Amino acid sequence: MRWRELLGLGGPILLLAALSLSGLGALSFWRDEVASVVFASASVGDLLTVVGRDRDQADLANMAAYYLALHFWLGISHDEAWVRLLSVLFGLASLVPVYFIARRLAGWPAAALAAAAFALFPFVLRYNQEARPYSLSLLVAAGLTWLLLVAAERRAVLPWLAYGLVAALGIYVHPFVSLVIAAHGLWLVGTRQVPGWRAALAALLPIAAAAAPLPLIIAESGDAQEWIPPLTPEVARTALVGLAGGVPLLLAMTALLAYGLVTHAGDRRAWLLAMSVLVPIAAAVLISLVKPVFVGRYLIVVLPPLAVLAGWTIVRLRPTLLAASAAVGVGILLALAVPSAYTDANQQDWRAAGGWVAADALPGDWMIAQNGRRSLKYYTARAGGIVPPSTRVAEALKDPAIQRVWIAVLGGEPPGYEADVPQRLSAAYVVTDRRAFGERLSILLMERLPAS
């Protein structure tokens, strides 16, 4: 049994570790990762504040648990590979509940398959390599499902208390963890497994205490999510395809989910897994009818139960040759999708851009960088420089004392960002240097034309 555990759990952990550590520090932080580091650098007092936080210093409290963990991690180093290593560790840890959930439900073969599939999901690999809370949300979501199974079987108070405490923490890892908790609650009610009042209080009191400030946090968020596009069939399709790792994998996982529900229709534990996948997706659709929130990476919490259900379904296929063929087929699809995890979707090298600004900026320079200033400021400071102060187009045109202006032009952004700034300044300034830092970031240096 020890060798089987080493193979079934240790093998996927080593695989996930090797894939996650590959090129971990090769790319500069993208804007959201810079935000993570900046917010996590706030004081512990600011990070523990739930309502009324300084958004410029510590962001909203909706990801405060991750920022707090990262705060102490940054005490060792700010190097990209080190900062992202925290996410790798969370991702590796999430394999443990995935494995033990599947083993509890269907034995070692299903556990080994589920762990291997989870280790190869492109979204797991991609967000293991980001200094963002998504790999921690995987750990919390998988851990909650495991705790719920234990609590439902033992009917003791302690497992329910553990569930409540982890769920309360998870609410402040990422808001979509709340949708997993909602799926669990619906499953308990639907399968008539609501615990006794002591166990129910042990679970509900921490969750209720953690959830109480959420309306105020939502009210404080304002336009924080205005970048999310309205939900359309194409937006939903793109998000789900990315989540699964491609169209073939989306079709394969959908087929396994559907067949698993038919095969295990009499087992209420299968419905727990299915609801943990479907309820967050359905809830995101419904919420998006009011306020768009349907983003692929937010839905990453559905991958642990999806991996478990896939492994469980495959081992129950008959004849055995069909099960083996399905396992090999899914494995091939996952392996083919792995390279997509390493695609630089942002294509913005802020590290190199900040280095240039640090080397060439002069006293008296100004900058126009609406959506990239935080990243430039962070990397300019790391290179030993100071980012020029901000100005606007109208001020630069009006004030003859502004002789040189740096402009960050970001590709792939909504209208209104700095793409048209050079043209608007062309009446008074000329471009003297322009450098591309990836396909979606250019930094321009413009100097004022001599007075006629």
C-alpha positions as CSV (number, residue, x, y, z in Angstrom):
1,M,0.0,0.0,0.0
2,R,2.9,2.4,0.7
3,W,4.2,1.9,-2.8
4,R,0.8,2.5,-4.2
5,E,0.4,5.7,-2.3
6,L,3.8,6.9,-3.4
7,L,2.9,6.2,-7.0
8,G,-0.7,7.5,-6.9
9,L,-0.1,10.7,-4.9
10,G,3.7,11.2,-5.0
11,G,3.9,10.8,-8.7
12,P,1.4,13.5,-9.6
13,I,2.9,15.8,-6.9
14,L,6.4,15.4,-8.5
15,L,4.8,15.9,-12.0
16,L,3.0,19.1,-10.9
17,A,6.1,20.4,-9.1
18,A,8.3,19.9,-12.2
19,L,5.8,21.5,-14.5
20,S,5.0,24.4,-12.1
21,L,8.7,25.2,-11.4
22,S,9.6,25.3,-15.1
23,G,10.4,28.9,-16.1
24,L,8.8,30.1,-12.8
25,G,10.7,33.4,-12.8
26,A,11.2,33.9,-16.5
27,L,8.5,36.4,-17.0
28,S,8.1,39.7,-15.2
29,F,5.1,40.1,-13.0
30,W,2.0,41.2,-14.9
31,R,-0.1,44.0,-13.6
32,D,-2.3,42.0,-11.3
33,E,0.8,40.2,-9.8
34,V,2.4,43.6,-9.2
35,A,-0.8,44.6,-7.4
36,S,-0.5,41.5,-5.3
37,V,3.0,42.3,-4.2
38,V,2.2,46.0,-3.6
39,F,-1.0,45.2,-1.5
40,A,0.7,42.4,0.4
41,S,3.5,44.9,1.4
42,A,0.9,46.9,3.4
43,S,1.0,46.7,7.2
44,V,-0.5,43.7,9.0
45,G,-3.0,46.1,10.5
46,D,-4.2,47.3,7.1
47,L,-4.4,43.7,5.9
48,L,-6.5,42.6,8.8
49,T,-9.0,45.5,8.3
50,V,-12.1,44.1,6.7
51,V,-14.3,47.1,6.0
52,G,-12.9,50.6,5.2
53,R,-9.6,49.4,3.9
54,D,-7.3,51.8,2.0
55,R,-7.7,50.4,-1.5
56,D,-4.5,52.1,-2.8
57,Q,-2.5,50.4,0.0
58,A,-4.2,47.1,0.7
59,D,-7.0,46.6,-1.9
60,L,-10.4,45.3,-0.8
61,A,-10.7,42.5,1.7
62,N,-12.1,40.0,-0.7
63,M,-8.6,38.4,-1.1
64,A,-7.2,39.5,2.2
65,A,-6.2,35.9,3.3
66,Y,-3.9,35.5,0.3
67,Y,-2.4,39.0,0.8
68,L,-1.7,38.3,4.4
69,A,0.1,35.0,3.6
70,L,2.1,36.7,0.9
71,H,3.0,39.5,3.3
72,F,5.1,37.2,5.4
73,W,6.4,35.3,2.4
74,L,7.8,38.6,1.0
75,G,9.9,39.0,4.1
76,I,12.5,36.7,2.4
77,S,12.6,38.0,-1.1
78,H,10.7,39.9,-3.9
79,D,12.2,37.9,-6.7
80,E,9.6,36.7,-9.2
81,A,10.4,33.0,-8.8
82,W,10.3,33.2,-5.0
83,V,7.0,35.2,-4.9
84,R,5.3,32.7,-7.2
85,L,6.7,29.7,-5.3
86,L,4.0,30.4,-2.7
87,S,1.4,29.7,-5.3
88,V,3.2,26.5,-6.4
89,L,3.1,25.2,-2.8
90,F,-0.6,25.9,-2.5
91,G,-1.2,24.1,-5.8
92,L,0.8,21.1,-4.7
93,A,-1.0,20.9,-1.4
94,S,-4.4,21.0,-3.2
95,L,-3.4,17.6,-4.8
96,V,-3.7,16.0,-1.4
97,P,-7.4,16.5,-0.8
98,V,-8.1,15.7,-4.5
99,Y,-6.4,12.3,-4.1
100,F,-8.0,11.4,-0.8
101,I,-11.5,12.4,-1.9
102,A,-11.2,10.1,-4.9
103,R,-9.7,7.3,-2.9
104,R,-12.5,7.6,-0.3
105,L,-15.1,7.4,-3.1
106,A,-13.7,4.8,-5.4
107,G,-10.3,3.5,-4.3
108,W,-6.7,3.8,-5.3
109,P,-7.1,3.6,-9.1
110,A,-9.6,6.5,-9.2
111,A,-7.4,8.5,-6.8
112,A,-4.3,8.1,-9.0
113,L,-6.3,9.1,-12.1
114,A,-7.9,12.1,-10.4
115,A,-4.6,13.3,-9.1
116,A,-2.8,12.9,-12.4
117,A,-5.6,14.7,-14.3
118,F,-5.5,17.5,-11.8
119,A,-1.8,17.8,-12.1
120,L,-2.1,18.2,-15.9
121,F,-5.0,20.7,-16.1
122,P,-3.5,23.7,-17.9
123,F,-5.3,26.2,-15.6
124,V,-3.8,24.5,-12.5
125,L,-0.3,24.9,-14.0
126,R,-0.9,28.4,-15.2
127,Y,-2.2,29.8,-11.9
128,N,0.4,27.8,-9.9
129,Q,2.8,30.2,-11.6
130,E,1.0,33.4,-10.8
131,A,1.3,35.5,-7.6
132,R,-2.5,35.6,-7.3
133,P,-4.9,33.7,-5.0
134,Y,-6.2,31.1,-7.4
135,S,-4.0,28.2,-6.4
136,L,-4.9,28.9,-2.8
137,S,-8.6,28.9,-3.8
138,L,-8.0,25.4,-5.3
139,L,-6.6,24.2,-2.0
140,V,-9.5,25.6,0.0
141,A,-12.2,24.4,-2.4
142,A,-10.7,20.8,-2.5
143,G,-10.2,20.8,1.3
144,L,-13.8,21.9,1.9
145,T,-15.2,19.1,-0.2
146,W,-13.0,16.6,1.6
147,L,-14.0,18.0,5.1
148,L,-17.7,17.8,4.1
149,L,-17.4,14.1,3.2
150,V,-15.7,13.4,6.5
151,A,-18.2,15.4,8.4
152,A,-21.3,13.9,6.7
153,E,-20.0,10.4,7.5
154,R,-18.9,10.9,11.1
155,R,-21.7,13.2,12.2
156,A,-19.4,14.5,14.9
157,V,-19.1,18.2,15.8
158,L,-15.3,18.6,15.3
159,P,-15.3,18.0,11.5
160,W,-18.1,20.4,11.0
161,L,-16.2,23.0,13.1
162,A,-13.2,22.4,10.9
163,Y,-15.3,22.9,7.8
164,G,-16.8,26.2,9.1
165,L,-13.4,27.6,10.0
166,V,-11.8,26.7,6.6
167,A,-14.9,28.0,4.8
168,A,-14.7,31.3,6.8
169,L,-11.1,31.7,5.7
170,G,-11.9,30.7,2.1
171,I,-14.4,33.6,1.8
172,Y,-11.4,35.9,2.1
173,V,-9.2,33.9,-0.3
174,H,-11.5,34.5,-3.3
175,P,-15.2,35.4,-3.5
176,F,-15.9,32.3,-5.7
177,V,-15.1,30.0,-2.8
178,S,-18.5,31.2,-1.5
179,L,-20.1,29.6,-4.5
180,V,-18.5,26.3,-3.5
181,I,-19.9,26.7,0.0
182,A,-23.3,27.4,-1.5
183,A,-23.1,24.2,-3.6
184,H,-22.2,22.2,-0.5
185,G,-25.2,23.7,1.4
186,L,-27.6,22.8,-1.4
187,W,-26.2,19.3,-1.5
188,L,-26.8,18.9,2.3
189,V,-30.3,20.1,2.0
190,G,-31.1,18.2,-1.2
191,T,-29.8,14.9,0.2
192,R,-31.3,15.4,3.6
193,Q,-28.0,15.3,5.4
194,V,-28.3,18.4,7.5
195,P,-26.4,17.8,10.7
196,G,-27.7,18.1,14.2
197,W,-28.0,21.5,15.7
198,R,-24.6,21.5,17.5
199,A,-22.7,20.4,14.4
200,A,-24.7,22.9,12.3
201,L,-23.9,25.8,14.7
202,A,-20.2,24.8,14.7
203,A,-20.1,25.1,10.9
204,L,-22.5,28.0,10.4
205,L,-21.3,30.4,13.1
206,P,-17.8,31.0,11.6
207,I,-19.2,31.2,8.1
208,A,-21.9,33.7,9.1
209,A,-19.3,35.8,11.0
210,A,-17.0,35.9,7.9
211,A,-19.9,36.6,5.5
212,A,-21.5,39.4,7.5
213,P,-19.3,42.2,6.1
214,L,-19.6,41.0,2.5
215,P,-22.4,43.5,1.6
216,L,-20.3,46.3,2.8
217,I,-17.2,45.0,0.9
218,I,-19.3,44.7,-2.3
219,A,-20.6,48.3,-1.8
220,E,-17.0,49.5,-1.4
221,S,-15.9,47.7,-4.6
222,G,-17.4,50.4,-6.8
223,D,-16.0,50.0,-10.3
224,A,-13.3,47.4,-9.3
225,Q,-14.7,44.8,-11.8
226,E,-15.7,47.1,-14.6
227,W,-13.2,45.5,-16.9
228,I,-15.2,42.3,-17.1
229,P,-17.2,42.1,-20.3
230,P,-21.0,41.5,-20.2
231,L,-21.9,37.8,-20.4
232,T,-22.6,36.6,-23.9
233,P,-22.5,33.0,-25.3
234,E,-19.1,33.7,-26.8
235,V,-17.7,35.1,-23.5
236,A,-19.0,32.0,-21.7
237,R,-17.6,29.6,-24.4
238,T,-14.2,31.3,-24.3
239,A,-14.1,31.1,-20.5
240,L,-15.1,27.4,-20.3
241,V,-12.8,26.4,-23.1
242,G,-9.9,28.1,-21.3
243,L,-10.9,26.5,-18.0
244,A,-11.0,23.0,-19.4
245,G,-7.8,23.4,-21.4
246,G,-9.3,23.5,-24.9
247,V,-12.3,22.4,-26.9
248,P,-11.4,18.6,-26.9
249,L,-10.9,18.6,-23.2
250,L,-14.1,20.5,-22.6
251,L,-16.0,18.0,-24.5
252,A,-14.3,15.1,-22.8
253,M,-14.8,16.4,-19.3
254,T,-18.5,17.3,-20.1
255,A,-19.0,13.7,-21.3
256,L,-17.4,12.2,-18.2
257,L,-19.4,14.5,-16.0
258,A,-22.7,13.5,-17.7
259,Y,-21.9,9.8,-17.8
260,G,-20.7,9.9,-14.2
261,L,-24.0,11.3,-13.1
262,V,-25.9,8.5,-15.0
263,T,-23.6,5.8,-13.7
264,H,-23.5,7.0,-10.1
265,A,-27.0,8.4,-10.0
266,G,-27.8,6.5,-6.8
267,D,-24.7,7.7,-5.0
268,R,-25.3,11.0,-3.4
269,R,-21.5,11.6,-3.2
270,A,-21.5,11.8,-7.0
271,W,-24.0,14.6,-6.7
272,L,-21.8,16.5,-4.3
273,L,-19.0,16.5,-6.9
274,A,-21.4,17.4,-9.8
275,M,-23.0,20.2,-7.8
276,S,-19.5,21.5,-6.8
277,V,-18.8,21.8,-10.5
278,L,-22.2,23.0,-11.8
279,V,-23.5,25.3,-9.1
280,P,-20.5,27.8,-9.2
281,I,-20.8,28.0,-13.0
282,A,-24.6,28.4,-12.9
283,A,-24.3,31.0,-10.1
284,A,-21.7,33.0,-12.0
285,V,-24.2,33.1,-15.0
286,L,-27.0,34.3,-12.8
287,I,-24.9,36.9,-11.1
288,S,-23.6,38.1,-14.5
289,L,-27.1,39.0,-15.5
290,V,-26.8,41.8,-12.9
291,K,-23.1,42.4,-12.8
292,P,-20.6,40.6,-15.0
293,V,-18.4,38.1,-13.1
294,F,-18.0,35.3,-15.6
295,V,-14.2,34.9,-15.8
296,G,-12.5,31.6,-16.5
297,R,-9.9,31.9,-13.7
298,Y,-12.5,32.8,-11.1
299,L,-14.1,29.4,-11.9
300,I,-10.9,27.5,-11.2
301,V,-12.6,26.2,-8.0
302,V,-14.5,23.7,-10.0
303,L,-11.4,21.8,-11.2
304,P,-10.8,19.6,-8.1
305,P,-14.3,18.0,-8.1
306,L,-14.2,17.7,-11.8
307,A,-10.9,15.8,-11.6
308,V,-12.3,13.5,-8.9
309,L,-15.5,12.8,-10.9
310,A,-13.5,12.1,-14.0
311,G,-11.2,9.6,-12.3
312,W,-14.2,7.9,-10.6
313,T,-16.1,7.6,-13.8
314,I,-13.2,6.3,-15.8
315,V,-12.4,3.4,-13.4
316,R,-16.1,2.3,-13.5
317,L,-16.2,2.0,-17.3
318,R,-16.7,-1.5,-18.6
319,P,-15.1,-3.5,-20.1
320,T,-11.7,-2.7,-18.5
321,L,-10.3,-2.1,-22.0
322,L,-12.7,0.8,-22.4
323,A,-11.6,2.3,-19.0
324,A,-7.9,2.0,-20.0
325,S,-8.6,3.6,-23.4
326,A,-10.5,6.5,-21.8
327,A,-7.7,7.0,-19.3
328,V,-5.1,7.1,-22.1
329,G,-7.2,9.3,-24.3
330,V,-7.8,11.9,-21.5
331,G,-4.1,11.7,-20.6
332,I,-3.1,12.5,-24.2
333,L,-5.5,15.4,-24.4
334,L,-4.2,16.8,-21.2
335,A,-0.6,16.3,-22.2
336,L,-1.2,18.1,-25.5
337,A,-2.9,21.0,-23.7
338,V,0.0,21.5,-21.2
339,P,2.0,23.9,-23.5
340,S,-1.0,26.3,-23.4
341,A,-0.3,26.8,-19.7
342,Y,3.0,28.6,-20.5
343,T,1.6,31.1,-23.0
344,D,2.3,34.7,-22.0
345,A,-1.2,36.0,-22.5
346,N,-0.2,39.5,-21.2
347,Q,2.9,39.9,-23.4
348,Q,4.1,42.9,-21.3
349,D,7.6,42.9,-20.0
350,W,7.3,45.4,-17.2
351,R,10.7,44.4,-15.7
352,A,12.6,45.5,-18.9
353,A,10.4,48.6,-19.3
354,G,11.0,49.7,-15.7
355,G,14.7,49.2,-16.2
356,W,14.8,51.5,-19.2
357,V,12.8,54.2,-17.3
358,A,15.2,53.9,-14.4
359,A,18.2,54.3,-16.6
360,D,17.1,57.2,-18.8
361,A,14.5,59.2,-16.9
362,L,15.7,62.7,-16.0
363,P,14.6,65.1,-13.3
364,G,11.7,67.2,-14.6
365,D,10.4,64.3,-16.8
366,W,6.6,63.5,-16.5
367,M,4.7,60.3,-17.3
368,I,1.3,59.4,-18.7
369,A,0.5,55.8,-17.7
370,Q,-3.2,55.3,-16.8
371,N,-3.2,51.5,-16.3
372,G,0.4,50.7,-16.1
373,R,1.8,53.2,-13.6
374,R,1.8,50.8,-10.6
375,S,3.8,48.3,-12.6
376,L,6.3,50.8,-13.9
377,K,6.7,52.3,-10.5
378,Y,7.4,48.9,-9.0
379,Y,10.0,47.8,-11.5
380,T,11.6,51.3,-11.8
381,A,12.1,51.2,-8.1
382,R,13.6,47.7,-8.3
383,A,16.0,49.0,-10.9
384,G,17.1,51.8,-8.6
385,G,15.2,54.6,-10.2
386,I,12.1,56.7,-9.5
387,V,9.2,56.8,-11.9
388,P,8.4,60.3,-13.2
389,P,5.3,62.0,-11.7
390,S,2.0,61.7,-13.5
391,T,0.5,64.3,-15.8
392,R,-2.3,64.4,-18.4
393,V,-2.4,65.3,-22.0
394,A,-4.1,68.7,-21.5
395,E,-1.5,69.6,-18.8
396,A,1.4,68.5,-21.0
397,L,0.1,70.6,-23.9
398,K,-0.5,73.7,-21.8
399,D,2.6,73.7,-19.6
400,P,5.8,74.7,-21.5
401,A,7.9,73.6,-18.5
402,I,7.1,70.0,-19.3
403,Q,9.8,69.2,-21.8
404,R,9.8,65.4,-21.8
405,V,6.9,62.9,-21.4
406,W,7.1,59.2,-21.0
407,I,4.0,57.3,-22.3
408,A,3.0,53.7,-21.7
409,V,0.9,52.3,-24.6
410,L,-0.9,49.1,-23.7
411,G,-2.2,46.8,-26.4
412,G,-5.4,44.7,-26.0
413,E,-7.0,47.2,-23.6
414,P,-10.5,48.7,-23.7
415,P,-10.9,52.0,-25.5
416,G,-9.8,55.0,-23.5
417,Y,-6.3,53.8,-22.5
418,E,-3.1,55.5,-23.8
419,A,-3.1,54.3,-27.4
420,D,-4.1,57.7,-28.8
421,V,-1.9,59.8,-26.5
422,P,1.1,60.2,-28.9
423,Q,-1.2,61.5,-31.6
424,R,-2.9,63.9,-29.2
425,L,0.5,65.3,-28.2
426,S,2.0,65.4,-31.7
427,A,1.1,69.1,-32.0
428,A,3.7,70.0,-29.3
429,Y,5.9,67.0,-28.9
430,V,7.8,64.6,-31.1
431,V,8.7,60.9,-30.4
432,T,12.4,60.6,-29.8
433,D,12.5,57.0,-28.6
434,R,10.1,54.1,-28.7
435,R,10.7,50.6,-27.4
436,A,8.5,47.6,-27.4
437,F,8.5,45.3,-24.3
438,G,6.4,42.4,-25.6
439,E,3.7,42.6,-28.2
440,R,1.3,44.5,-25.9
441,L,3.4,47.1,-24.3
442,S,5.4,50.0,-25.7
443,I,7.1,52.9,-23.9
444,L,7.5,56.1,-25.8
445,L,9.6,59.1,-24.9
446,M,8.4,62.4,-26.4
447,E,10.2,65.7,-26.3
448,R,8.7,69.2,-26.7
449,L,9.2,70.8,-30.1
450,P,11.1,74.0,-30.2
451,A,8.9,77.1,-30.0
452,S,8.3,78.5,-33.4
